[in-house]
Amino acid sequence: MVEAPGRVTERNDMNTLETRAIKHTLKKHPELLELYGDIRGDLGAVEKTLRLFADSPNKIISEISEYLFQRSGKRIRPALLLICSRIFDYRGEEHVLLSALVETIHTASLIHDDIIDNSDIRRGQDSVHKRWGPNITVLLGDYLYIKTIALSLETSSPAFVRILTDVSTQMIEGELHEYYMSGNLDLGEADYLEIIRKKTAVLFSASCRIGALLGGANVEQERLFAEYGTAIGMSFQIIDDLLDYSGSRKTLGKPVLSDLSEGRITLPMIYTLNQDNGALRDRLAVLFQEKEKDPDAKHKILEIVRSNGALDYTYQQAERYSRKAQALLSGLPESMYRDSLHNIPDYVLYRNR
């Protein structure tokens, strides 16, 4: 088990400020490959399947898809599906295809994300949007969503089609809601949590749920694994939003404060806005409006957010979801797969990218 971050230390010097939220990014966390254990062979098969998805007689589809799938990323969603299927001793072959479909949906969502946010960098390289332009890129994102649903029709159960269709719908709803609220300093914590549930957590939940169903889980077990995935997904996205304020460009593979630049209001900002009776909110509103013209405005916002406990609060909310995920596993029999599922929430919580 990874050691929990230390106590909060309050200092006025922002260059030496150490809080639990900032220190967690410096912790040595478990490597994902260590947590994946003996599913690594299956993950290799997932990679091969994704390469097959990239193979198309259409030159532009083939070229961009190959570019997209050449860097594997964390592959945490397909890994969760594989591990959850192994919990129930699944021995079939569909887990590889379904894992690849889950990752393809995730990839399609990132493509649309980058267009909406006008992001130039993704995973340390040019985004598809920057390299091929928004028109081609949005069409490719649509293509991947539709291809995923079409391929899901070849699976053994209509339940998988329903789950993947519902997930795609909810993820797009989350993106629409987030974009609609872009730059709105009145966004509340409840709305924020609903956005990230749809935008991120539903796909984690679906991954775990599909894995459990593959293994023959009953209704109660399906519900438990779906809740487990939701909790991990919530923690994952909250940490993502925290890292925008506490990470570094080198480790993140993208500019820090990119959420802020794009007008995205996340939990650190929401907490900060709710701690004031008016004056600070007015100051932040002015800085928010000036952030594109004044390079120092974003850093002034960062200093304000870091100085009032917002990062600690954000970290604590992510920690709450990670611990909830672990608690949901308490009734499962001991196995290497249960251990992996128990340790993945720690990875999510302590990761630095």
ABEGO torsion letter per residue (X at the ends): XBBBBBBBBBBABAAABBBAAAAAAABBBBBAAAAAEAAAAAAAAAAAAAAAAABBABAAAAAAAAAAAABAEAGAAAAAAAAAAAAAGBABAAAAAAAAAAAAAAAAAAAAAAAAAGBABBGGBBBAAAAAEAAAAAAAAAAAAAAAAAAAAABABAAAAAAAAAAAAAAAAAAAAAAAABGBAABBAAAAAAAAAAAAAAAAAAAAAAAAAAAGBBAAAAAAAAAAAAAAAAAAAAAAAAAAAABBAAAAGBBBGAAAAAGBBBAAAAAAAAABAGAAAAAAAAAAAAAAABAAAAAAAAAAAAAAGAAAAAAAAAAAAAAAAAAAAAABBBBAAAAAAAAAAAAAAABAX
